[in-house]
């Protein structure tokens, strides 16, 4: 029970904030990525790591506590957000949680557009579950800079305790690392006490080397988390991209002692995929990162498949996927 309650703690109350550091262009330019080696390493993960029975159920329950339960649609309504927040409070059917001894399990956060922040905060009152807001002209990040800063402030004032910002991809594609650093630093300052996740939109950065360098610059500028994608790109979270970003996090921690969180988002919809990502985190970063304050899944449909697998573990029977809708 104590461990499940930890899932509702805000990251900044568990892990020290990233203060950032001066832009080190020598370090940034030393960052490279051997695509063939990275892809070979990533390809070994799904087939080599397997957990079964009670161990699998425990890992899947841990994955639930790391989900940023998300709705980012143009037709979002307060009713949909209310249902999503109810699912965040009780992500798995009560009888299944009771059988597993995991009463009190919740998701890591609820992630919404700015207009839905205030309703989400209201619906989650007393739960300890933070609201995350996508911001800075999500998903393209092409609105005027002063409006992107103002949007952060509006979401923080509305009660968002986590802000998922999007970077300007053009700074990465043109190699303008100073501009990316300055932008990210300004976003970090605008967030104040709110936890900041930097969305790199890796599917639009061109190369894995660009992903590695953008990851480092975002962390130097003060990002508390780095996140793969908005979920709106044609290519979202992948294992090779994740490996590059995770190793950048490891290098940053080795150099500074600061732990940065990681959030893969977009395209992760199956329980088996969640297990693969958790195995990657354990192998590359260690057990310290297997907690909601340092790892999140940006997902919505993933929860339904995990609940289905947990029901199978308890009852021995698979139910239809439609019986485990997120909202």
MODAHU-V231589 format. One record per residue. N is the residue number from 1. NEAR is the number of other C-alpha atoms within 8 Angstrom. Layout:
n=N near=NEAR
n=N near=NEAR
This chain:
n=1 near=8
n=2 near=5
n=3 near=6
n=4 near=13
n=5 near=11
n=6 near=7
n=7 near=14
n=8 near=14
n=9 near=11
n=10 near=9
n=11 near=10
n=12 near=9
n=13 near=7
n=14 near=8
n=15 near=8
n=16 near=7
n=17 near=6
n=18 near=11
n=19 near=5
n=20 near=9
n=21 near=7
n=22 near=6
n=23 near=9
n=24 near=6
n=25 near=7
n=26 near=6
n=27 near=7
n=28 near=10
n=29 near=8
n=30 near=6
n=31 near=9
n=32 near=9
n=33 near=9
n=34 near=6
n=35 near=7
n=36 near=6
n=37 near=7
n=38 near=12
n=39 near=9
n=40 near=8
n=41 near=8
n=42 near=10
n=43 near=7
n=44 near=8
n=45 near=11
n=46 near=9
n=47 near=6
n=48 near=6
n=49 near=8
n=50 near=6
n=51 near=6
n=52 near=7
n=53 near=7
n=54 near=7
n=55 near=8
n=56 near=9
n=57 near=12
n=58 near=8
n=59 near=9
n=60 near=13
n=61 near=9
n=62 near=9
n=63 near=12
n=64 near=14
n=65 near=13
n=66 near=15
n=67 near=14
n=68 near=15
n=69 near=14
n=70 near=11
n=71 near=11
n=72 near=8
n=73 near=5
n=74 near=4
n=75 near=4
n=76 near=9
n=77 near=7
n=78 near=8
n=79 near=6
n=80 near=9
n=81 near=13
n=82 near=11
n=83 near=9
n=84 near=14
n=85 near=12
n=86 near=11
n=87 near=11
n=88 near=13
n=89 near=12
n=90 near=11
n=91 near=13
n=92 near=8
n=93 near=8
n=94 near=8
n=95 near=6
n=96 near=11
n=97 near=12
n=98 near=9
n=99 near=8
n=100 near=7
n=101 near=7
n=102 near=10
n=103 near=9
n=104 near=8
n=105 near=15
n=106 near=15
n=107 near=17
n=108 near=16
n=109 near=14
n=110 near=16
n=111 near=13
n=112 near=13
n=113 near=11
n=114 near=11
n=115 near=5
n=116 near=11
n=117 near=16
n=118 near=9
n=119 near=10
n=120 near=13
n=121 near=12
n=122 near=7
n=123 near=9
n=124 near=13
n=125 near=7
n=126 near=4
n=127 near=7
n=128 near=8
n=129 near=15
n=130 near=14
n=131 near=15
n=132 near=15
n=133 near=14
n=134 near=12
n=135 near=15
n=136 near=13
n=137 near=10
n=138 near=10
n=139 near=7
n=140 near=7
n=141 near=11
n=142 near=6
n=143 near=8
n=144 near=6
n=145 near=6
n=146 near=6
n=147 near=9
n=148 near=13
n=149 near=12
n=150 near=8
n=151 near=11
n=152 near=14
n=153 near=10
n=154 near=9
n=155 near=14
n=156 near=12
n=157 near=7
n=158 near=8
n=159 near=10
n=160 near=15
n=161 near=11
n=162 near=12
n=163 near=17
n=164 near=12
n=165 near=13
n=166 near=16
n=167 near=12
n=168 near=10
n=169 near=10
n=170 near=6
n=171 near=11
n=172 near=13
n=173 near=10
n=174 near=6
n=175 near=6
n=176 near=9
n=177 near=11
n=178 near=7
n=179 near=8
n=180 near=14
n=181 near=13
n=182 near=9
n=183 near=9
n=184 near=14
n=185 near=10
n=186 near=9
n=187 near=11
n=188 near=12
n=189 near=7
n=190 near=9
n=191 near=13
n=192 near=6
n=193 near=5
n=194 near=10
n=195 near=11
n=196 near=13
n=197 near=13
n=198 near=15
n=199 near=13
n=200 near=15
n=201 near=15
n=202 near=13
n=203 near=10
n=204 near=7
n=205 near=13
n=206 near=8
n=207 near=6
n=208 near=12
n=209 near=9
n=210 near=11
n=211 near=14
n=212 near=14
n=213 near=12
n=214 near=11
n=215 near=13
n=216 near=12
n=217 near=13
n=218 near=14
n=219 near=15
n=220 near=12
n=221 near=15
n=222 near=13
n=223 near=16
n=224 near=13
n=225 near=13
n=226 near=17
n=227 near=13
n=228 near=15
n=229 near=16
n=230 near=13
n=231 near=8
n=232 near=8
n=233 near=10
n=234 near=5
n=235 near=7
n=236 near=16
n=237 near=14
n=238 near=7
n=239 near=8
n=240 near=9
n=241 near=12
n=242 near=11
n=243 near=11
n=244 near=13
n=245 near=13
n=246 near=12
n=247 near=10
n=248 near=11
n=249 near=13
n=250 near=10
n=251 near=8
n=252 near=13
n=253 near=11
n=254 near=7
n=255 near=6
n=256 near=6
n=257 near=7
n=258 near=8
n=259 near=10
n=260 near=13
n=261 near=13
n=262 near=12
n=263 near=12
n=264 near=12
n=265 near=15
n=266 near=12
n=267 near=8
n=268 near=11
n=269 near=12
n=270 near=10
n=271 near=11
n=272 near=6
n=273 near=10
n=274 near=12
n=275 near=11
n=276 near=11
n=277 near=9
n=278 near=10
n=279 near=10
n=280 near=10
n=281 near=13
n=282 near=11
n=283 near=7
n=284 near=9
n=285 near=11
n=286 near=9
n=287 near=7
n=288 near=7
n=289 near=12
n=290 near=11
n=291 near=10
n=292 near=11
n=293 near=13
n=294 near=14
n=295 near=12
n=296 near=14
n=297 near=12
n=298 near=12
n=299 near=15
n=300 near=12
n=301 near=10
n=302 near=11
n=303 near=13
n=304 near=12
n=305 near=13
n=306 near=12
n=307 near=12
n=308 near=13
n=309 near=11
n=310 near=11
n=311 near=13
n=312 near=11
n=313 near=11
n=314 near=9
n=315 near=6
n=316 near=7
n=317 near=7
n=318 near=8
n=319 near=8
n=320 near=7
n=321 near=9
n=322 near=5
n=323 near=6
n=324 near=10
n=325 near=8
n=326 near=9
n=327 near=6
